[in-house]
Amino acid sequence: MTVSAESTTDVQVFPLIIGAGPSGLAVAYWMAQYGINARIIDKRSTKIFRGHADGLRGRTLELLDSMGIAHRILQEGYHGAGLKYWRPDGKGGLKRAGQLRSTIWDSSPYRMALLSQGRIERFFLDVIRDASNIDVERGVIGESLGYDESLENDPQAYPITIKLRTLSEEEATPVPNPGITPYRPARDDLEDLAPKRKHDVGTHETVRAKYLIGCDGAHSWTRKQLNIPFEGSHTDHIWGVMDVVPITDFPDIRWPSSIDSPHGHLLVITREDNVVRFYVPLQEEDEITPSFDRSAVTLDMLRERVKSIMSPFSFDFKICHWWAAYQVGRRLAPAVNKGRMYLVGDAVHTHSPKIGLGMNMSIQDGFNLGWKLALVVKEMAPPSILSTYKSERHQLAKMLLEFDQKWAAFFLKQKKKQHQLELDGLPEANPEDIQAMQDVFRENEMFAEGHVSFYKASPIVDKDSTPVAKHLTAGERFPQALIRKQADGQPWWTSRLLNSDGRFRILLLVGDCQLEDQKSRILALNGGLSALQRRFTPPKQKLDSVIEVKAIHSAPLDDVELSDFPPILRQFDETTGWDYSKVWSDSECFWDERCKGNAYEIWGVDRSRGAMVALRPDQYIGWIGELDDVAGVTKYFEGFLREPRPEAVL
C-alpha cells in the first residue's frame, strides 16, 4: 500500500539489511532460504547494470554453484586462464616478458570468471525471489539510528530503531559520467530498469529491528552511525577505470595483461563479449598531492593515458560501457559489530583493485554471517555463534590487506624504475622482477582463490576432532570432487549436491560397502543418526530439514544397490516417492573423463574404512570422526544447536 508523503509508520522487522550490493544480497539469500521475512533497502533507484566489480574467484563460484546460479555466470562470463606480462624491449617498444599461470588447477573445477557486477546481482535477485517474497526496496536511506542496550539479551526484543526516508529520483540516481554508450539491457533486466518505490517520495518510516546488517560499502553510513573507525592508509590510490570495446593491434588484448612501459602501468582485464576493462593509475600512494581533483578526470584523459602506455601499439574505442575515477585506500574497521548491528564487506575492508578480491570477500562475508544470523533469528542456535563471524572473517580481511600491500609494491617499484629508464635509456625487463611477482602470487594463491580460510576453533568448528581424513581440516572448505549419483550414475560436483539450502550435512564416507564388516558398520548407524535428526527437527517438518545425512561409498557403482543402505538414506514420501539424492559413489564414469573415482584420495580417506564428516550450511567442515562415531557427531551438534520448543517463534 502506498503511504502518503511525510507520513510516519512504525513497523517491526527481524533483520534489516542496508545495501543491496553483492554482500547484502548474500545475507538476503540466507534469509530467503530459512523463510525469514527480512527487509533490504538500497539508496540507488535501480540495481546496478554496468561497471563496478567484475571478478569471481574459485571459492566464490563454488558457493554460487551451491546456490544454483554458477552455470549462468559460466555461460556469460570470461574465464581467466592467466596473466600476460608486457615490459620494455630495450628498443623503445614492448614485448611479452612472461605469463602468470595458476598452480592449483586440480583443487577446484572453477577458475576466475569475469562478468559485470550487474549480471551477478541479477542472478542473486532471481534466486532470492524464487525462494521468498523478499525484494529490494530502492531509493531508501537511513537518517537516524538508535540502540537500546538494555534489550540486547532479550531474544524477543527489538532494540534497534532506525528512521528511513524515501528519496526523490534525483537523490537516488547517480549522475552518469559523460561519454557512456546508451545501455541495451539483457532481457531479464528489463523489469528492473524502471525505478520502483514502496512508498511515495519523502515518506518517513520508523523501523524497529532485531538485527541490523550494514552492507553499504566503503563509505558506510552504518559504520559511521556505530562510530566504528576505518583504520589504515591515509593516502589513497587514485584510479581511472573504463569498460570499453577496444580497437587496437595489441596482440594480447583478449588476455588479462599487466603492461609496464616507460609511460606508466596498465592493468588489462578481459571481459565478456568484446569488452575489456582498463585500470589506469592516475596517482599512487607515493605521489599523492592534495591538489589532485578527481572530479576533473575525463574519459578522454583515460583514453590518452592508455594510448601513451600501450605505445607503440595503437589504441582507441568508440563504445564505452562505463567509466569512473575513484580513490581507494587500504583500510580495515577494527570491529564488525556493536551489539546486534553488524558490518559486512566493503564496510569493513577496502583495498586496491589490483588483486581482484573485493567482491569475493564481500560475498563470502555475507555468506558467512547470513546462515548464522538466520539460525539465531529462528531460535535454532544461541546468539553467541554470531561472534564467530568476526573470528572467522576479520582475520581474512587482515590477510587480504597484507596481500594487497605486497602485490601493489611491485607496481610502485615499476614506477620508480620507469623514472630510471628515462635516465639510463631503455634496458630490457628484468626477469628477476617477474619471478618475484610469481613467487608472491603462488605464496598467496590458495588464499586468493578462497581455498584456505584458517577458521579458528569454536562451537561450530571442532579442531579436536579425529584426524581420519588426511586432507580434510575442520574450519576449511570441503574440497570439491566429481562423484556419481547411485540411482542413475550421473556425475555431480560436490558443490552442487551439497546445495546451500540452510541444512547441516553429515557425510558418511562409508568406504567399501561390499565388505561384510563395513556393511554392518553402515547399518548400525541408522538408529543413532535418526535419533540425532529427530532431536533438532521442528514438529511437522521432514526428518532431514535441519540435518541431512548423505553417504558416499568407494565401491564400483554397478556392484551396489540402494537397498544395501539403511532407511535413513532411503527416505520415502507418499507424494514424491523415493529420495534418490542421498547415496553417491566415488567411481569412474565412462562418459565423463573428469569423473575418475578419486574423491577419497582428494579427501585423504581410507577407501575401506571410510570416515564421517559434519558440514555447516556454508560447506565448511565442522567436525571429522570415525565412521561409527555417532556419539562424537552428536556432541558436536549439541554444542550449538537448540532443540525446538513448541512455543518458539519460527
N, C-alpha and C positions, 0 to 999 in steps of 0.2 A: 504494500500500500504506500502511495506517495505521501510524504509528510510535508506540510507547508513550510516555506522558508522561515527561518528564525525560531521555529518551534523547538522544544526540548523534550526528549523522551528519556526514559530510564529503563535500560534493559540489562539482562544478565547473560553472560556467556561463559563457557568453560575456559577455553583458551582464546585469546585474541592475538592474531598474528599480524604484525605490521611489516609490510613489504612482500610483494608477490614476485620477486625475482627467484632464481633457482633455489636458494636456501629456504625461503619462505614456502615455496611450493613443495619442497621435500618434507617440511614439517606438516603441511596440509595433507600431503599424501597419506601419512600415517593416521591422521585424524579421520580421513575418509575410510581407511581400511578397518579401523576399530569402531566405526559408526558413531563418532563424536561430532556433535554439531558445532564445529568451530567457525569462527569468523576470520576472514583475511581481508585486509584493506591495503590499498596502494595509492600513492599520490598521483601517479600518472593516469590520464584519462583513458588510455588503452594499454594493451600489452605491448611489449617491445616487438618490433617486426624486423628491424635490421640493426646491424652493428653490435657493439658491446662484446662480451666474452664469446669464445668460439672453439675452445679445445676441451675434449673429454678424454681422460686417461683410462687405462685398462680397468682399474678397480671401479671407477665410476660407471663404466659400461657394464661391468658385471652386475652392479646394483640395479642399473636400468633394465638389464635383461630380466632380473628377478621381479621387476615391476611390469614387464611385458611390453616395453617400448624400445628396447635397444635395436630391434630389427628396423625400426623406422629411421633411426639415426644412421645405421649402417647402409641403408638404401640411399639416403640423401647426401650423406657426408663424404668428405675426402678422407682417406686413410693415410696418415703419416707413416712413412716407412723409413725415414732417415733425414738427416740434415746435411746439406752440402756446404762446405766451406769454400769461400772465394776470397783470395788475397792478392796483393800486388804481384805482378810477374817480373818486376825489375826492369820493365821496358815501357812503363807508362800505361800498362793495361792491367787486366785482371785475369786470374787463372784459377781453375779448381785446385784446391790445396788439400782436399781430403773429404771424408764423409763420416758422420757420426751414425753408428748403427746400434740398434738395441742388442743387448747381450742376454735378454731374458725371454726369448721368443717362446719357450716351452712352458712358461709359468701361467699363461692365460690365453684364451682364444682371441682376446681383444687387444688391439693396439690403439694409439691415439686416433680419434676421429675429430675432424674439424668441420664445424657446422655453426651457422648463426645461432646466437642465443635465443632469438625469437622463435626459431623452429623447435628448439629444445623445450622452451616454455610451452609451446603448443602441445607437445606430447605429454608433458606433465599435466596440463589443464584437462586434456582428454581423459587420462586415466583417473584423475580425481573425480571428474564428472561421471564417469562410468560407475564409480563405487559409491557416490554420495550426492547430496544436493549442495555441497559446498561450491561457491563460486566467488571470484574475487570482486570485492566492492571497489570500484575505481573512482578516482578523483576524491579521495577522503584522506584527511590528515588528522593526527593528534595535536591538540592545542594545549592540554594540560594533563598532568599525571600525578596521581596521589596514591599513597600506600599506607594501609593501616597494619602496622607490625603486630598489634595485639591479636589480629585474626589469623596470623600466619600459620599457626599449628592446628587450626580447625579445618578439617578437610571439606566441610560443607560451606565454609565461608567464602566470601568474595572480597578479598582485601584490597583489590586494585580498582581504582576509579580513574577513568580516562574520558576526557571530553573530546569528541570528534566533530569535525566540520566538513561539510561537502563543498568542494571547491567549484569555482566557475571554470568554464572551458579554457579561458586564458591562463588561469593559475595552474591548471592541471596538464597543460600541453606544452612540452619543451619546444622552444623555438628551434626549428631545423637549421643546420648550417647551410649557407648558400652553396650551390653547385651540385647538390644531390639530385640524381636522376629520379624522375617520378616512379613511385613504387607500384609494382604489379604483384599483388598478394597471391599466395597459394590459395587454392580453393577452400581448404579447411580453415583459413584465417579470415575469410570474408566476414563471418559473423562478428568477429571481434574488432573489425575496422572502425565501426561507429562507436563513439563514446556511450557508455551506459551509466545510469545513475540509479541508485536505490532510493535516494531522497532528492528533493529539489535543492538547487544551488543555495548555499547559505544556511542549510539546516544544521542545527547544533544537536548533538546527541550525547547523553551521558551513559557510559557503559561501565558496568561493574563486572570484573572478570576474576576467575580463579587463578589464571595464569596469563602472563603477557610474554610474547616472544618477539623480540626486535630483530627483524631481518632487513633492516632499512639501510644497509650499505655503509660505505666508508665515512660518510657524513651523518651517521645515525642520529636521528632526533631522540630515539630511545636511550642511547648511550649517554647523551648529554643530559637528559632528564634524570638519569640514575647517577649522574655526577661521577661516572667512571672515566678516568683519564685514558688518553690514547698515547702511549709512550713509544719513543723510538726516534728515528731520524727527524731532524728539524729542517733538513734540506731535501727537497723533493726532486725526483726525476721529472722533467717536463718533456712530454712525448707528443708527437703527432701520429695519428693512426688513420689509415684510409683503406676502405674496401673498394677496389676498382677492378675493371676488366682491362688488363694492361695490353698495350700494343708495343711490343719490344722484340729485339733479336737476342735477348739474353737467353742462352740455351737451356738453363735450368729453371725457367720461370714456373714450371709445373712441379718443382721440387721445393720443399721448405729449405731455405738457404740463409746463411749468415755471411754477409758481404762486408768486408773491411777494405776500404780504399783510402788513398791519401786525403779524400774529401769527407770522410766520415764513415759511420757504421750504419748498416741497414739490416733489419730482420724481415725476411720474406716468408709469409705463411700461406701456403696453397690452400684453397678452399673449394667448396662445392661449385659445380658448373665451371665457368672460366674465371671465377672471382679469385683475386689474390689480395691478401692483407699485407700492408707495408707498415712496419713500426719504424718511425723516424725520430731518433733522439734530437730534441731541439736544444735542451740544456741538460747536463748531467750533474751529479752530486758535486763534482769538483769544480764546477763553473757556474753555479747558481748566482744570479745577480738580482737584487730586489727590484730593479727597474724593468725586468722582463715582463711584458704584458701578454699574458696567454690569450686574451681576447683579441689581440691583434693578429693572431695566426690565421692564415687563409689557406684555402685548398691549393691555390697557385703556389704558395710558399712551399707546401709539401711536395707538389709536383716538381718544382725546380730543384729542391733538395735531393729528391730521388734521382732525377736526371744527372745531377752532379756526381752522386756517389756511384751510380751504375756506369758512368762513362769509362771506356769508350763505347759501351753498348748503348743503343738508343732506347728511349722510354717515353711513352705518353699514354693517355687514355681519353676516352670520350664518355665512358659510363662510370659513374661513381655511385655506389650504393649507400655509402655512409662515410663520414669522417669526423674527427674530433681532435682537439688538443686538450690534454689533461695533465694534471700533476698527481703523482703517486709517490708516497713515501713508504719506508719500511717501518711499520708501526704495529703495536700489539697492546690490546687492553689487558691490564693485569688481572681483571676479574671478568667472569662471564655472566654473573647474575648478582642481583640484590634481592634477597627473599625469593618470591615467586616470579620475578621478572628476569628474563634471560636474553642474552645477545647471541646471535648466530652469524657466521660467515664474515663478510667484509666489515661488519660492525665490530668484529673482534680483531681482525688482522688484515693488513694491506701490504703489498709488496710490488715490485716492478713486474711488467708483463713478460719479461724475458724468459721466465721458466714455465709459463703456461699452466699454472696450477690453481689460479684463483677460484674459478668456478667449480673445480673439482673439490677443493677444500670446503667451499661453501655448501655444496650439495651434500657432501659427506658429514659435515657438521649437523645440518638439518636432519639427515637420515639417522644420525646417532641419537640426537635428542628426541626426535619425534615419537619413536615407539616407546621410549621410557616414560615420556610425558603422558602418552595415551594409557599406559598401564596404571599410572598414578591417578589420573582423572577417573578411570573406571574402577578404582579401588582394588585393582588386581595385584598391586605392589605398593610398598610404602614410599613416601616422598623421598626417603633417604637415597634411593637409587639414582635420583637426579644429580647427586653430587658426582657420579661417575662421568657425567658429560664433561665437566672440566678436567677431571683426572685423565680422561682418555683423549680429549681433543686439544686441550690447551698446549700440551707438550708437543703435539704435532705442528701446531701453529708456530711455536718457537723454532722447531727444526726447519720449517718452511722458510722463515726469515733468514736463518743461518745459511741454508742452501742458496737462497736468492743473493745473499751478500757475496758468497764465494763465486757464483756464476757471473754476477754483474761485474765483479772485479776484472774479469778477462776483457770486457769491453772497455773499461776505463783504462786498462793497460794499453789497449789497442789505440785509444785516442792519444795517449802520451807518445806512442810510437809514431803516430801519424805526424806529430809535430817534429819528431826526429827525422822522419822521411824528408820533410821539407829542407832540413839542414844537411842531410847526408846523401841526398839523392834518392833513388828508388830501388833499394835492395829487394830481393825476393822474400816471401813469407818465411818465417822461422818455424820449422816443423815441430820444435820443442813447445811452442805456444799451443799448437793444435793438440799435441799429445797431452799437455797439461789439462786442456779443456775436456778431452776424452776421459782422462782419469777422474776428474771431479764428477763428470756425468755418470760414469759407471759406478763410482762410490755411492751415488745417491739415486741410482735408477730404480731400485726396488722401492725406496721411499716415494720417489716421484710418481711411480705408477700406482701407488697405493697398495703394494703387495706386502708391505710390512707396516705394522701400526704400533707395536710396543705397548699395547694396552696393559695397564697395571693390574695387580691382584685386587679384587673387590668382591662383593657378594655375587656379582654376575660373571666374574672371571676367577675360576679356581686354579691358581697356579700350582697347587699341591696335588693335582690330580695325577693319576698313574701314567707314566710315560710309556704306553704300549704302542704308540704310533710315532715313529722316529721323526717324521716330517710334519707332524701336527703340533701346534703350540696353543695353549689356552691364551686367549686375548688376541689371536691373529685370525685373519680370514681363513675360511675353509677353502683349500686350494681347488681350483677348477679341474674337472676331469670329464671326459665323454664316456658315458655308460649307457646301457641299454635297458629299456623297459621290459620286464619279464613277460608281460602279457602279449606284446606284439613285436619285440625286438628292435623297436625304434630307438636310435641313439639320441640322447639328450645331454646337453651340458648341465652340470650340477647347478649352475646359477639359475637355470630355468626351472628345474624340477623343485628347487628349494625356494619357491616364489615368496616374495615379501608380502604376505597376507596377514601378518600380525601374530602368527603362531611360532612357538618354540618348536624345535625338532630334536628328537632322539634318533640318531642314525645308528642302526645296528649293522656294523660291518661284520657280517656273520661268517665270513670265511668260506671254506669249502663245505657247503651244506649237504654234500653227498656222503661225507664221513659220518658214521653212526654216532660217535661221541659228540660230534658237532650238532647233529640233529637233535640230540637230547638236550643240549645246552640251549638251543634256539627255542624249542617247545617249552622249556622251563621258564622262559622269560614272560610268557603271556600273563600269568596271574599278577605278578608284581608290577609290571608296567601298566596293566589295565587299572589296577588299584591307584597307581600314581595319577593317571589321567582323570579318574573319577574324582579324586580329592580336589582338583583345581578347575574342573569343568562346571560352569554355572548350570543351574537347573534348566531343563528343556533344550539344551544345546547338545550338539553332537559330541561324542566322546573325545574326538580329536580336535575340538575347536580351540583349545589352548595349547596343548602339547600333542604334536603329531609324531607318530613313530613310523619310520621307513627302514627298510632293510636293503642292503647291497651285498650280494654274495659274490664269491670268486669262482664259482663253478661254471662250466660251459652252459650257455643259456638253454640249449636244446636238451640238456640232461636233467633239467629241473622243472618241476610243476608248481604252480601256485598253491596247490593243495598240500604241498610239503611244509607250508608255513602256518604258524598259529593264527587263531582268529583275529588277533589284534592287527594283523597285516592283511586280512581278507575280510574287510568290513562290507556289510550288505545293507542296502537301503531298499525299501519296498517300492519306491518310485524310480530311483535311478539305477538300481541293480548293484552289481559288484563294483567296488572301488579298486581299479587296476593300477593305481598310481603309487602303491606303497612297496612294491618289490622290484628290485633292479639287479642287473647282472653286470659285473665287470668282465666282459668277454669281448672278443673281437667281433666286428661287424663286417661281413663280406662285401657289403655295398658302400661302406664309408671307411676309407683307409685311415682316417684320423682316429677312429674308434679302435684302439689297439689292445684293449683289455689290460691296460697298465695303471688303472686308478689306484690299486692297492700299493703299487710301487711308488706312485706320486705321493701317497699319504704315508708311506713307510710302515704299512700294516702287514703283519704275517698273513699270508693267503690261506693258511689252515685254521688258525685260532681266531683271527679277527680282533675286533675291539668295539667299544661303544663310545659315541661322541654326542654331547649335547650342544646344540647350536642355538644362539639367540635369534630373534626375529630378523636381525640385520646380517645374518650368515657368518657372524664371528663365533669362534669356538669358545664355549663357556666352561666345558668340563670334558675330560677324557678318562676312560677307565677300561677295565677288562669287560669282555662281552657280557658276562653274567653278574656284573656289579650293580644290581638293581638298588641295593642299599646306598651306594655311593651317589648314583644319579638322583635318587630320591632326596638325599641330604642336600645336594646342590640346589634343587628347586625349592626345598623348604627354607633355604636361606634368604629368599626374597619374594617368592610368590605367596599371595594370600588366598586362603580358601574362601570361596564365595559365601556370602551371607544372604539370606532371603531378603533382608531389609536394605541391602546395599543398593545404591542408585547406580544402575548400569546403563 
